[in-house]
Amino acid sequence: MDESDVENRDILAAVGAVVIAIGVMTAFDLARGAAIAWVLNVGVAAVIGLFVFSARAAA
């Protein structure tokens, strides 16, 4: 596996994490209402930041 394959895998992992986080946020919003949406938005931002940072640090 060359360097570009590793980078592409890291990017796909970060994108996948973002999609999963958004799906979870949407499910909670639908189940509980918008009252906890701000907590989930902060959580999603943290997850996105963590995975993007991890992907860049691994490169």
Protein Blocks (a to p, Z undefined) as FASTA:
>chain_A
ZZklmmmmmmmmmmmmmmmmmmmmmmmmmmnojmlmmmmmmmmmmmmmmmmmmmmmmZZ
